[in-house]
Amino acid sequence: MVSIFKTFTLVGIGTLVGAVAPLVHAELPIDQIGVAKLPPASPYRLYFTDVALPHLADGRMSIIDGRTMKLEGMVSIGMFGQTAISPDRSEIYAMTTYYSKLNRGERIEEIDVYDAATLKLKAEIPYPARHAQALPSRGTLRTSGDGRFILVQNATPATSVSVVNRQTGKMVSEVQTPGCYIVYPAQTVNRFATLCGDGTVLTVSLDDEGNVVGKKKSAKLFDPEGDPLFTPAAQSGDTYHFVSYKGNWQSINVAGETAVADQAWPLVSAADAKQGWRPGGSQPVAFHIESGTGYVTMHPKGKEGSHKNGAKEIWVIDVAQKTRVARTPVHEATGVAVSQGSAPRVFAFNTEKASVTGYDGGRKLKAVASGAGFGDTPTLLEVQ
């Protein structure tokens, strides 16, 4: 009996080993590690910059397909990184800070240059430790109209703007701009402007090498105490379109040696004003050039200090006619952007949810795509 039991036991074990052996010896395919190339950019590609407040040393820019709201890629921007896209959309710039001990120690700054087609790092341009440690916003980092120079907003806390030659990787000049903040480059001439706390605009003229050849202040163009302008503005050539805290639209041309403003006009009617409708958010205005259409994020029951409130509606504005043509309900939109061309798409974003919603229709907005979870605290959205 014992020998028979042993025989069956050995046969059973042999059968089990035979069945398992092929699994044990099966070879798995070798993983191939590489960097995927981004698909060709559509007119609706989005660049969503996040300072990442819960972990400041690790900011990032998300690259998103605005048609599907699918994440296409990501770029690290370090601590308090400020971002800009080159005029031809071939490069991404990140003005960033690194510390030798992550969040302390030696402060190192540089402008990181990324290839917009592959997201590969192309260059690291050394920079003195003085760029503005602020939430990413339109105008904290820009390029000249022709893309030759990178313009950096500094705050130490004294304000200045540095001119960096993109090709040589050298800082050409630093322009002191006391009491003025945010960079507004002209498109057709080698000049930039900056908004000043006394209601004026300072215009800086540069030569072909990036050196300062002129600085002129405008007359007082707005009331910084009674009705300040939001610093994020929508550009149309040499003109920037601003909205004010109380709901006025003002266009300022920066092509000349001195900035010139059109007469401000109200977005809100008397009835709107009674309900307290005001602009709000971190990026409250966008402008579609071909159709002359403006988009403004608006909230009701506005008051002193509500200028950062999320929007309940996007107002669609015919700028030439100085009139509102539509209003679209939204949920706590922090900012708005719009693609250019004949088939524009409007994008509203929410910082708290790190979400983006896309709208078709130009002037009659219809939600067509949405996505969320694009970081932690994004505050700047740019379109291809």
DOROVEX-49516 format. One record per residue: residue number from 1; x, y, z of N, C-alpha, C in turn. Coordinates in steps of 0.02 Angstrom, whole numbers, plus 50000, padded with zeros to 5 digits. Atoms other than C-alpha are relative to their C-alpha. Layout:
<pts>
<NUM <X Y Z> <X Y Z> <X Y Z>> ...
</pts>
This chain:
<pts>
<1 <50042 49939 50000> <50000 50000 50000> <50043 50062 50000>> <2 <49956 49941 49996> <50139 50116 50044> <50032 50015 49933>> <3 <49967 49989 50064> <50228 50090 49879> <49953 50024 49947>> <4 <50049 49977 50049> <50068 50113 49778> <49984 50074 50011>> <5 <50014 49930 49983> <50028 50278 49871> <50056 50045 49976>> <6 <49943 49961 50022> <50204 50339 49837> <50001 50007 49924>> <7 <50000 49998 50073> <50185 50295 49653> <49951 50052 49975>> <8 <50050 49951 50022> <50023 50394 49634> <50020 50071 50018>> <9 <49978 49934 49978> <50097 50539 49732> <50052 50029 49953>> <10 <49948 49977 50045> <50248 50549 49621> <49972 50016 49931>> <11 <50032 49987 50064> <50140 50537 49465> <49964 50067 50002>> <12 <50037 49937 49993> <50030 50680 49530> <50046 50060 50000>> <13 <49952 49944 49997> <50179 50791 49570> <50031 50011 49932>> <14 <49970 49993 50066> <50257 50754 49402> <49954 50034 49951>> <15 <50050 49968 50044> <50097 50803 49313> <49995 50074 50015>> <16 <50005 49930 49980> <50086 50966 49413> <50060 50040 49976>> <17 <49940 49966 50022> <50266 51011 49376> <50000 50010 49924>> <18 <50002 49995 50072> <50240 50975 49193> <49953 50055 49976>> <19 <50048 49948 50020> <50091 51091 49187> <50025 50070 50015>> <20 <49976 49935 49979> <50177 51234 49279> <50063 50021 49963>> <21 <49935 49986 50029> <50347 51220 49195> <49997 50049 49941>> <22 <50002 49952 50056> <50296 51310 49034> <49988 50072 50023>> <23 <50013 49933 49974> <50231 51457 49138> <50063 50029 50032>> <24 <49940 49977 49966> <50390 51469 49239> <50052 50024 49951>> <25 <49948 49985 50049> <50500 51473 49085> <49979 50047 49944>> <26 <50022 49955 50053> <50393 51590 48979> <50038 50066 50004>> <27 <49962 49937 50002> <50491 51744 48924> <49954 50059 49987>> <28 <50039 49940 50008> <50413 51915 48943> <50034 50047 49951>> <29 <49969 49952 50047> <50439 52050 48810> <50039 50053 50039>> <30 <49958 49949 49967> <50573 52178 48853> <49968 50069 49991>> <31 <50028 49933 50003> <50505 52350 48897> <50047 50047 49964>> <32 <49961 49949 50035> <50563 52489 48783> <49983 50068 50029>> <33 <50011 49935 49970> <50584 52657 48869> <50021 50054 49952>> <34 <49983 49945 50045> <50580 52816 48768> <49955 50060 50013>> <35 <50040 49939 49994> <50502 52987 48745> <49956 50005 49938>> <36 <50046 49996 50056> <50347 52996 48637> <49997 50071 49973>> <37 <50008 49935 50030> <50326 53139 48516> <49928 50022 50004>> <38 <50068 49975 49998> <50176 53249 48536> <49967 49995 49931>> <39 <50034 49996 50065> <50044 53238 48400> <50004 50071 49975>> <40 <49999 49931 50026> <50039 53389 48284> <49951 50044 50037>> <41 <50043 49954 49962> <49968 53540 48372> <49941 50022 49959>> <42 <50059 49971 50030> <49791 53589 48331> <49994 50073 50023>> <43 <50010 49931 49976> <49730 53769 48347> <49972 50004 50071>> <44 <50032 50002 49934> <49651 53712 48511> <50045 49968 50053>> <45 <49955 50024 49947> <49806 53650 48602> <50003 50051 50056>> <46 <50000 49958 49941> <49809 53719 48779> <50065 49991 50040>> <47 <49942 50000 49956> <49955 53766 48892> <49976 50026 50068>> <48 <50032 49985 49936> <49894 53763 49074> <50053 49999 50054>> <49 <49944 49993 49954> <50020 53828 49201> <49977 50000 50072>> <50 <50019 50012 49930> <50011 53773 49383> <50060 50012 50045>> <51 <49946 49987 49952> <50119 53846 49522> <50003 49945 50053>> <52 <50002 50057 49954> <50067 53694 49627> <50010 50022 50073>> <53 <49994 49972 49933> <50036 53782 49793> <50012 49947 50054>> <54 <49987 50049 49948> <50031 53619 49896> <50072 49974 50000>> <55 <49930 50023 50004> <50209 53579 49837> <50037 50046 49951>> <56 <49976 49945 50042> <50287 53739 49771> <50063 49984 49961>> <57 <49937 50015 50035> <50453 53663 49720> <49989 49961 49936>> <58 <50014 50046 50055> <50366 53558 49588> <49943 50025 49956>> <59 <50050 49975 50046> <50263 53671 49475> <50005 49966 49933>> <60 <50000 50032 50066> <50213 53611 49303> <49953 50035 49951>> <61 <50045 49979 50053> <50134 53656 49138> <49971 49937 49968>> <62 <50033 50055 50034> <50006 53535 49067> <49984 50020 49929>> <63 <50017 49988 50070> <49988 53523 48878> <49940 49956 49985>> <64 <50065 50033 50005> <49808 53477 48835> <49972 50008 49929>> <65 <50037 49995 50062> <49713 53437 48676> <49932 50030 50016>> <66 <50062 49966 49983> <49571 53563 48689> <49939 49974 49965>> <67 <50057 50031 50033> <49461 53460 48574> <49972 49943 50041>> <68 <50021 50060 49962> <49457 53306 48686> <50012 50007 50074>> <69 <49978 49989 49930> <49529 53375 48850> <50043 49942 50025>> <70 <49953 50051 49982> <49657 53236 48848> <50069 50031 50012>> <71 <49933 49976 49985> <49826 53269 48928> <50049 49973 49949>> <72 <49952 50021 50051> <49961 53265 48794> <50072 49998 50027>> <73 <49932 49998 49974> <50115 53305 48897> <50004 50047 50059>> <74 <49990 49959 49941> <50190 53397 49044> <50071 50025 50001>> <75 <49934 49970 49994> <50337 53514 49075> <50009 50024 50072>> <76 <49985 49977 49932> <50417 53545 49245> <50021 50073 49997>> <77 <49982 49929 49999> <50430 53730 49291> <50030 50020 50067>> <78 <49966 49984 49937> <50511 53718 49464> <49957 50041 50047>> <79 <50034 49961 49949> <50468 53842 49602> <49981 50069 49973>> <80 <50026 49936 50024> <50360 53994 49559> <50018 50012 49927>> <81 <49984 49994 50071> <50389 53959 49375> <49950 50044 49963>> <82 <50041 49958 50044> <50324 54088 49251> <50011 49975 49929>> <83 <49994 50031 50066> <50289 54029 49073> <49978 50046 49944>> <84 <50020 49965 50061> <50273 54096 48897> <50013 49954 49941>> <85 <49992 50038 50062> <50260 54025 48721> <50029 50046 49948>> <86 <49971 49958 50051> <50365 54089 48578> <49947 50020 49949>> <87 <50051 49978 50048> <50269 54188 48444> <49984 49948 49947>> <88 <50013 50051 50051> <50290 54046 48318> <49978 49933 50030>> <89 <50023 50059 49964> <50237 53918 48450> <50048 49940 49995>> <90 <49951 50055 50005> <50397 53817 48426> <50036 49986 50066>> <91 <49964 50008 49937> <50467 53843 48602> <49956 50020 50059>> <92 <50031 49983 49936> <50405 53848 48781> <50054 50025 50046>> <93 <49952 49971 49954> <50494 53959 48907> <49974 49995 50071>> <94 <50017 50002 49929> <50494 53932 49095> <50053 50037 50039>> <95 <49956 49961 49956> <50573 54065 49206> <49990 49972 50070>> <96 <50011 50039 49940> <50604 53966 49363> <50054 50009 50053>> <97 <49955 49997 49942> <50688 53954 49533> <50012 49929 50026>> <98 <49983 50062 49966> <50780 53807 49609> <50042 50018 50062>> <99 <49959 49991 49941> <50855 53796 49783> <50045 49938 50011>> <100 <49952 50055 49992> <51008 53690 49826> <49976 49948 50049>> <101 <50028 50048 49952> <50912 53609 49969> <49924 49998 49993>> <102 <50070 50007 50021> <50744 53598 49881> <49960 50064 50014>> <103 <50040 49941 49984> <50656 53739 49975> <50040 50052 50039>> <104 <49956 49952 49967> <50805 53831 50050> <50071 49990 49973>> <105 <49931 50004 50024> <50990 53858 50024> <50013 50051 49945>> <106 <49983 49954 50053> <51068 53939 49872> <49943 50004 49949>> <107 <50053 49988 50049> <50939 54016 49755> <50030 50003 49930>> <108 <49975 50004 50068> <50972 53971 49574> <49941 50013 49953>> <109 <50053 49987 50047> <50870 54042 49431> <50025 49990 49929>> <110 <49983 50009 50070> <50866 54003 49246> <49936 50002 49958>> <111 <50055 50006 50048> <50756 54013 49093> <50009 49934 49964>> <112 <49998 50064 50033> <50722 53837 49035> <49963 50005 49933>> <113 <50029 49998 50067> <50687 53820 48849> <49983 49929 49978>> <114 <50022 50066 50021> <50584 53671 48790> <49976 50002 49928>> <115 <50026 50009 50067> <50547 53611 48615> <49925 49985 50006>> <116 <50072 50008 49993> <50358 53628 48598> <49973 49938 49963>> <117 <50022 50059 50037> <50348 53479 48478> <50016 49936 50037>> <118 <49978 50061 49966> <50441 53354 48588> <50001 50007 50076>> <119 <49993 49983 49929> <50447 53440 48760> <50069 49984 50027>> <120 <49931 50010 49978> <50634 53404 48765> <50031 50067 50018>> <121 <49964 49940 49979> <50743 53529 48856> <50052 50018 49948>> <122 <49953 49977 50051> <50839 53632 48727> <50056 50043 50029>> <123 <49949 49954 49974> <50931 53760 48834> <49982 50019 50071>> <124 <50008 49972 49933> <50957 53824 49010> <50038 50066 50001>> <125 <49970 49934 50002> <50988 54011 49014> <50008 50025 50071>> <126 <49990 49976 49932> <51067 54070 49178> <49968 50069 50010>> <127 <50034 49937 49986> <50976 54214 49262> <50013 50020 50072>> <128 <49990 49978 49930> <51009 54321 49418> <49937 49989 50041>> <129 <50056 50017 49956> <50897 54282 49567> <49958 50061 50015>> <130 <50042 49941 49989> <50765 54417 49548> <49932 49997 49966>> <131 <50065 50000 50034> <50616 54360 49446> <49943 49997 50051>> <132 <50057 49994 49954> <50444 54387 49523> <49978 49932 50025>> <133 <50025 50061 49969> <50396 54249 49645> <49925 50009 50009>> <134 <50071 49984 50001> <50212 54258 49601> <49962 49944 49966>> <135 <50041 50046 50038> <50066 54158 49534> <50010 50013 49926>> <136 <49994 49990 50073> <50087 54129 49347> <49942 50041 49973>> <137 <50050 49954 50027> <49995 54264 49251> <50023 50025 49932>> <138 <49981 49969 50063> <49991 54342 49078> <50043 50061 50014>> <139 <49959 49941 49994> <50136 54462 49072> <50057 49996 50050>> <140 <49942 50007 49955> <50253 54399 49208> <50061 49973 49961>> <141 <49947 50021 50047> <50353 54321 49064> <49971 50006 49930>> <142 <50022 49991 50069> <50336 54373 48882> <50060 50000 49954>> <143 <49947 49990 50048> <50436 54386 48723> <49986 50065 49963>> <144 <50012 49944 50045> <50462 54534 48608> <49957 49975 49942>> <145 <50046 50019 50054> <50345 54538 48459> <50031 49953 49948>> <146 <49967 50043 50049> <50474 54456 48345> <50033 49939 50031>> <147 <49973 50059 49966> <50529 54329 48475> <50074 50002 50014>> <148 <49927 49998 49989> <50711 54387 48483> <50018 50005 50073>> <149 <49984 49987 49930> <50703 54438 48665> <49947 49970 50046>> <150 <50044 50023 49947> <50629 54359 48820> <49998 50055 50053>> <151 <50010 49944 49954> <50557 54490 48939> <49975 49972 50067>> <152 <50013 50031 49935> <50557 54445 49124> <49979 50054 50050>> <153 <50022 49955 49946> <50458 54532 49261> <50038 49982 50064>> <154 <49964 50010 49938> <50567 54553 49415> <49964 50033 50058>> <155 <50025 49969 49939> <50518 54592 49595> <50044 49978 50057>> <156 <49950 50018 49949> <50647 54601 49734> <49990 50029 50070>> <157 <50063 49987 50035> <50524 54680 49788> <50000 50058 49951>> <158 <49997 49947 50050> <50582 54828 49681> <49985 49970 49931>> <159 <50020 50027 50064> <50508 54806 49508> <50047 50022 49944>> <160 <49960 49986 50060> <50608 54796 49347> <49983 49947 49948>> <161 <50010 50048 50054> <50603 54707 49179> <50067 49987 49968>> <162 <49937 50019 50032> <50751 54611 49108> <49988 49979 49928>> <163 <50002 50017 50071> <50784 54591 48922> <50054 49948 49988>> <164 <49954 50056 50011> <50864 54423 48878> <50000 49982 49926>> <165 <49994 50021 50069> <50930 54381 48705> <49991 49925 49995>> <166 <50014 50072 50005> <50856 54212 48659> <50056 49963 49966>> <167 <49950 50037 50038> <50993 54166 48536> <50067 49995 50037>> <168 <49935 50001 49965> <51146 54215 48639> <49994 49973 50071>> <169 <50009 50023 49932> <51069 54166 48805> <50027 50049 50052>> <170 <49972 49949 49955> <51130 54329 48884> <49948 50052 50017>> <171 <50042 49944 49981> <51038 54461 48983> <50031 50064 49974>> <172 <49974 49940 50033> <51059 54621 48882> <49993 50061 50046>> <173 <50011 49941 49959> <50983 54749 49000> <49947 49985 50052>> <174 <50052 50002 49949> <50878 54773 49155> <49972 50071 50007>> <175 <50033 49935 50000> <50752 54914 49152> <49964 50010 50066>> <176 <50033 49985 49937> <50702 54990 49318> <49930 50028 49986>> <177 <50069 49979 50011> <50512 55012 49325> <49965 50011 50067>> <178 <50028 49991 49933> <50473 55078 49500> <49925 50015 49998>> <179 <50072 49989 49997> <50288 55066 49540> <49961 49973 49942>> <180 <50034 50027 50060> <50247 54976 49377> <50011 49925 49997>> <181 <49998 50074 49997> <50212 54791 49349> <49963 49970 49940>> <182 <50025 50041 50055> <50174 54665 49210> <50023 50028 49932>> <183 <49969 49982 50063> <50249 54665 49035> <49949 49993 49943>> <184 <50045 49999 50058> <50147 54713 48880> <50041 50018 49938>> <185 <49959 49984 50059> <50256 54697 48723> <49957 50023 49941>> <186 <50032 49983 50064> <50207 54785 48562> <50014 49943 49951>> <187 <49989 50053 50050> <50191 54668 48413> <50041 50024 49941>> <188 <49970 49977 50062> <50254 54778 48271> <50064 50040 50009>> <189 <49940 49961 49987> <50393 54877 48355> <50035 49971 50062>> <190 <49961 50027 49945> <50531 54840 48480> <49990 50042 50063>> <191 <50018 49963 49940> <50443 54912 48631> <49959 49955 50046>> <192 <50048 50030 49954> <50353 54854 48787> <49975 50053 50049>> <193 <50030 49954 49952> <50240 54940 48911> <49989 49963 50066>> <194 <50015 50030 49936> <50201 54912 49094> <49952 50046 50037>> <195 <50054 49962 49967> <50053 54966 49202> <50025 50026 50067>> <196 <49973 49968 49940> <50091 55087 49343> <49946 50016 50050>> <197 <50047 49991 49945> <50010 55113 49511> <49970 50068 50006>> <198 <50028 49933 49999> <49978 55297 49480> <49950 50012 49944>> <199 <50048 49994 50055> <49862 55262 49333> <50031 50015 49933>> <200 <49966 49988 50063> <49993 55290 49199> <50026 49934 49971>> <201 <49968 50058 50033> <50078 55171 49077> <50070 50022 49980>> <202 <49931 49986 50019> <50267 55168 49057> <50017 49960 49938>> <203 <49979 50033 50062> <50331 55129 48881> <50076 50002 49995>> <204 <49927 50007 50006> <50510 55066 48855> <50016 49982 49928>> <205 <49978 50013 50069> <50591 55074 48682> <50069 49968 50001>> <206 <49937 50036 50003> <50733 54955 48638> <50031 50007 49930>> <207 <49968 50003 50065> <50863 54954 48500> <50004 49928 49976>> <208 <49997 50067 50029> <50903 54803 48391> <50039 49951 50043>> <209 <49961 50043 49956> <51021 54736 48524> <49964 49987 50067>> <210 <50037 50008 49938> <50892 54750 48664> <50018 50050 50053>> <211 <49983 49948 49953> <50966 54903 48746> <49946 50054 50002>> <212 <50052 49949 49992> <50852 55039 48814> <50021 50065 49965>> <213 <49987 49936 50034> <50842 55193 48703> <49947 50052 50016>> <214 <50050 49951 49982> <50689 55276 48778> <49952 49972 50052>> <215 <50050 50016 49949> <50570 55276 48927> <49953 50060 50007>> <216 <50047 49944 49995> <50411 55380 48927> <49936 49976 50035>> <217 <50062 50013 49966> <50261 55385 49041> <49943 50036 49965>> <218 <50060 49970 50028> <50086 55419 48978> <49969 50048 50051>> <219 <50043 49965 49953> <49961 55536 49053> <49962 49948 50041>> <220 <50041 50046 49960> <49846 55459 49184> <49944 49972 49956>> <221 <50048 50032 50045> <49741 55333 49088> <49943 49965 50035>> <222 <50053 50034 49962> <49639 55250 49226> <50006 50021 50073>> <223 <50004 49980 49929> <49590 55275 49409> <50021 49941 50043>> <224 <49976 50058 49962> <49697 55156 49515> <49967 49993 50068>> <225 <50032 50003 49935> <49603 55200 49674> <49925 49984 49993>> <226 <50072 50008 50007> <49422 55212 49616> <49979 49940 49958>> <227 <50020 50054 50045> <49421 55081 49477> <50063 49972 49965>> <228 <49937 50027 50029> <49586 54986 49450> <49987 49953 49941>> <229 <50003 50048 50054> <49622 54882 49296> <50029 49933 50023>> <230 <49969 50065 49992> <49652 54695 49304> <50064 50000 49958>> <231 <49938 50000 50039> <49833 54670 49250> <49999 49949 49943>> <232 <50004 50044 50059> <49798 54515 49140> <49956 50032 49947>> <233 <50036 49967 50054> <49745 54587 48972> <50002 49956 49938>> <234 <50003 50037 50063> <49698 54517 48801> <50032 50042 49945>> <235 <49963 49963 50051> <49814 54565 48658> <49970 49993 49931>> <236 <50019 49999 50070> <49765 54615 48483> <50050 50044 49963>> <237 <49947 49961 50031> <49921 54669 48388> <50035 50043 50051>> <238 <49968 49954 49954> <49988 54824 48473> <49953 50026 50054>> <239 <50050 49976 49952> <49830 54848 48576> <49985 49946 50052>> <240 <50020 50044 49946> <49788 54772 48744> <49932 50021 50026>> <241 <50068 49988 49976> <49610 54755 48805> <49996 49980 50074>> <242 <50004 50009 49928> <49584 54774 48993> <49927 50004 50022>> <243 <50063 49987 49965> <49433 54760 49107> <50017 50027 50069>> <244 <49989 49970 49934> <49417 54857 49269> <49961 49963 50054>> <245 <50032 50033 49944> <49362 54800 49441> <49924 50011 50000>> <246 <50072 49984 49998> <49193 54887 49421> <49965 49986 49934>> <247 <50034 50023 50061> <49159 54821 49246> <50004 50047 49941>> <248 <49989 49960 50060> <49229 54943 49119> <50051 49967 49955>> <249 <49953 50026 50051> <49320 54896 48958> <50044 50058 49978>> <250 <49954 49948 50022> <49476 54994 48912> <50054 49970 49956>> <251 <49949 50022 50047> <49591 54971 48762> <50057 50050 49998>> <252 <49941 49958 49998> <49770 55037 48765> <50048 49977 49947>> <253 <49953 50015 50053> <49887 55046 48615> <50071 50017 50025>> <254 <49933 49991 49973> <50072 55025 48658> <50053 50005 49945>> <255 <49953 49997 50055> <50152 55047 48485> <50044 50062 50001>> <256 <49963 49937 50002> <50207 55227 48508> <50047 50009 50059>> <257 <49955 49985 49945> <50336 55306 48620> <49963 50010 50065>> <258 <50044 49992 49942> <50192 55344 48738> <49935 49962 49988>> <259 <50062 50038 50007> <50043 55230 48768> <49940 50046 49993>> <260 <50061 49961 50012> <49874 55293 48708> <49940 49955 50014>> <261 <50059 50039 49982> <49706 55237 48777> <49938 50025 49965>> <262 <50067 49982 50022> <49533 55234 48700> <49959 50017 50062>> <263 <50045 49984 49945> <49391 55300 48805> <49971 49936 50029>> <264 <50029 50058 49967> <49337 55171 48933> <49924 50001 49993>> <265 <50073 50004 50005> <49157 55109 48919> <49974 49942 50042>> <266 <50025 50049 49952> <49044 55007 49034> <49976 49935 49968>> <267 <50028 50065 50018> <49009 54821 49014> <49932 49991 50032>> <268 <50060 50011 49961> <48870 54832 49142> <49950 50056 49989>> <269 <50054 49951 50004> <48703 54918 49122> <49982 50022 50071>> <270 <50023 49978 49934> <48616 55010 49263> <49969 49942 50039>> <271 <50031 50058 49967> <48516 54853 49300> <50052 49950 50023>> <272 <49945 50045 49981> <48674 54747 49300> <50037 50026 50062>> <273 <49964 49969 49945> <48757 54869 49418> <49962 49991 50066>> <274 <50040 50010 49940> <48612 54854 49541> <50008 49929 50027>> <275 <49990 50070 49979> <48642 54666 49545> <50073 49986 50018>> <276 <49931 50006 49980> <48826 54696 49575> <50044 49959 49953>> <277 <49960 50039 50047> <48892 54613 49416> <50068 50034 49988>> <278 <49932 49975 50010> <49081 54633 49404> <50045 49944 49972>> <279 <49951 50051 50021> <49229 54545 49321> <50036 49971 50061>> <280 <49962 50031 49946> <49331 54425 49427> <50042 49942 49975>> <281 <49957 50057 50016> <49463 54289 49428> <50071 50021 49987>> <282 <49929 49987 50013> <49646 54274 49381> <50014 50016 49927>> <283 <49991 49987 50072> <49621 54290 49192> <49931 50017 49972>> <284 <50071 49985 50011> <49457 54383 49166> <49979 50019 49930>> <285 <50020 49974 50065> <49464 54436 48984> <50038 49964 49944>> <286 <49970 50028 50061> <49497 54358 48812> <49970 50037 49941>> <287 <50022 49962 50059> <49480 54429 48637> <50013 49961 49937>> <288 <49993 50032 50065> <49448 54348 48468> <50009 50054 49947>> <289 <49981 49943 50042> <49534 54461 48342> <49957 50005 49937>> <290 <50035 49998 50065> <49448 54412 48179> <49929 50025 50006>> <291 <50071 49980 49993> <49271 54438 48244> <49991 50060 50045>> <292 <50007 49943 49954> <49309 54577 48369> <49958 49984 50061>> <293 <50042 50022 49944> <49228 54477 48508> <50041 49994 50064>> <294 <49968 50006 49935> <49275 54493 48690> <49962 49952 50044>> <295 <50030 50047 49952> <49242 54368 48830> <50024 50020 50069>> <296 <49983 49977 49933> <49236 54419 49013> <49967 49956 50052>> <297 <50028 50040 49945> <49214 54313 49170> <49969 50047 50052>> <298 <50039 49953 49958> <49079 54397 49278> <49968 49964 50059>> <299 <50035 50026 49941> <49007 54371 49452> <49952 50053 50028>> <300 <50047 49952 49971> <48855 54451 49538> <50019 50016 50072>> <301 <49990 49979 49931> <48850 54537 49708> <50073 50020 50013>> <302 <49931 49979 49994> <49022 54609 49676> <50008 50057 50050>> <303 <49986 49949 49950> <49102 54721 49806> <50075 50008 50005>> <304 <49929 49991 49987> <49270 54785 49866> <50030 49934 50023>> <305 <49967 50062 49982> <49385 54633 49870> <49973 49938 49966>> <306 <50027 50060 50034> <49279 54518 49760> <50031 49988 49932>> <307 <49973 50003 50068> <49390 54540 49607> <50034 49933 49984>> <308 <49973 50067 50012> <49461 54363 49629> <49946 49947 49999>> <309 <50054 50049 49998> <49291 54281 49641> <49992 49964 49933>> <310 <50014 50037 50060> <49251 54144 49517> <49937 50024 49966>> <311 <50056 49974 50040> <49128 54183 49378> <49939 49955 50003>> <312 <50064 50035 50009> <48945 54135 49368> <49979 50001 49927>> <313 <50017 49995 50071> <48935 54189 49186> <50061 50024 49961>> <314 <49955 49968 50048> <49043 54226 49035> <49957 50046 49957>> <315 <50034 49952 50042> <48986 54384 48948> <50037 50005 49933>> <316 <49973 49994 50068> <49011 54392 48760> <49987 50071 49976>> <317 <50002 49929 50014> <49050 54567 48700> <50017 50015 49927>> <318 <49982 49972 50065> <49044 54650 48528> <50038 50064 50016>> <319 <49959 49944 49977> <49189 54768 48559> <49989 50062 49956>> <320 <50010 49943 50044> <49161 54878 48405> <49935 50037 50016>> <321 <50066 49971 49985> <48978 54905 48452> <49993 50018 50074>> <322 <50001 49986 49928> <49020 54917 48638> <49936 49975 50033>> <323 <50062 50028 49973> <48879 54800 48684> <50008 49926 50015>> <324 <50001 50072 49984> <48848 54631 48763> <49951 49966 49953>> <325 <50043 50035 50048> <48778 54505 48639> <49975 49933 50027>> <326 <50022 50064 49972> <48763 54349 48747> <50030 49993 50070>> <327 <49973 50017 49934> <48790 54280 48922> <49989 49925 50011>> <328 <50001 50072 49993> <48831 54099 48963> <50013 49981 50073>> <329 <49988 50021 49931> <48812 54020 49137> <50061 49954 50004>> <330 <49943 50043 49986> <48972 53941 49206> <50003 49989 50075>> <331 <49994 50015 49929> <49021 53867 49373> <50069 50020 50026>> <332 <49939 49978 49966> <49154 53966 49466> <50060 50000 49952>> <333 <49944 49995 50046> <49263 53999 49313> <50050 50052 50025>> <334 <49948 49955 49976> <49428 54076 49365> <50029 50043 49944>> <335 <49972 49963 50056> <49480 54131 49191> <49974 49974 49934>> <336 <50025 50016 50067> <49447 54126 49005> <50054 50013 49949>> <337 <49955 49992 50056> <49546 54106 48845> <49962 49980 49937>> <338 <50034 50015 50062> <49500 54092 48661> <50051 49985 49946>> <339 <49957 50014 50057> <49580 54015 48507> <49986 50053 49947>> <340 <50010 49953 50055> <49603 54122 48352> <49980 49961 49937>> <341 <50020 50033 50062> <49553 54086 48172> <49925 50003 49989>> <342 <50070 49994 50022> <49386 54062 48086> <49952 49956 50040>> <343 <50044 50043 49961> <49319 53928 48204> <50023 50001 50073>> <344 <49973 49993 49932> <49359 53992 48379> <49966 49953 50050>> <345 <50027 50037 49943> <49337 53890 48536> <50020 50038 50063>> <346 <49989 49964 49938> <49320 53974 48705> <50013 49949 50055>> <347 <49982 50046 49946> <49399 53892 48858> <49995 50037 50067>> <348 <50006 49974 49932> <49348 53928 49038> <50033 49951 50047>> <349 <49967 50045 49953> <49453 53859 49180> <49982 50017 50072>> <350 <50013 49994 49929> <49430 53831 49366> <50063 49979 50037>> <351 <49937 50014 49966> <49584 53841 49477> <49992 49946 50054>> <352 <50010 50046 49944> <49513 53745 49626> <49995 49928 49976>> <353 <50008 50067 50026> <49464 53594 49521> <50051 49983 49946>> <354 <49951 50009 50054> <49607 53616 49396> <49965 49972 49938>> <355 <50041 50024 50055> <49475 53596 49261> <49996 50051 49944>> <356 <50010 49958 50059> <49444 53664 49086> <49937 49977 49964>> <357 <50059 50016 50042> <49281 53673 48987> <50006 50039 49935>> <358 <49996 49969 50066> <49281 53708 48800> <49931 50014 49973>> <359 <50065 49980 50028> <49140 53800 48711> <50009 50016 49925>> <360 <50004 49981 50071> <49100 53811 48525> <49947 50054 49991>> <361 <50054 49955 50018> <48995 53943 48440> <50019 50071 49991>> <362 <49981 49931 50011> <49093 54104 48439> <49964 50048 50046>> <363 <50039 49954 49958> <48955 54213 48511> <49942 49966 50036>> <364 <50051 50039 49965> <48827 54081 48559> <50035 49938 50026>> <365 <49955 50051 49975> <48930 53972 48672> <49963 49936 50019>> <366 <50028 50065 49985> <48894 53786 48685> <50056 49955 50025>> <367 <49948 50043 49971> <48994 53671 48799> <50007 49936 49958>> <368 <49988 50058 50042> <49075 53533 48696> <50050 49951 50029>> <369 <49950 50045 49971> <49215 53460 48803> <50021 50027 50068>> <370 <49976 49978 49935> <49278 53464 48981> <50047 49948 50029>> <371 <49953 50045 49967> <49415 53389 49087> <50022 50032 50065>> <372 <49980 49974 49934> <49481 53405 49265> <50062 49962 50024>> <373 <49942 50033 49970> <49630 53359 49373> <50065 50018 49966>> <374 <49939 49979 50034> <49759 53456 49273> <50046 50037 50048>> <375 <49955 49970 49951> <49870 53490 49424> <49965 50016 50065>> <376 <50025 49981 49934> <49835 53577 49589> <49967 50068 50001>> <377 <50025 49931 49996> <49814 53765 49572> <50020 50039 49937>> <378 <49981 49965 50062> <49831 53819 49388> <49966 50067 49995>> <379 <50027 49932 50003> <49807 54005 49357> <50011 50034 49932>> <380 <49985 49970 50066> <49866 54035 49177> <49984 49950 49945>> <381 <50018 50043 50057> <49791 53964 49017> <50015 50037 49936>> <382 <49987 49972 50066> <49860 53998 48844> <49980 49950 49947>> <383 <50022 50042 50055> <49800 53931 48677> <50051 50004 49944>> <384 <49952 50005 50054> <49905 53876 48529> <49999 50061 49953>> 
</pts>
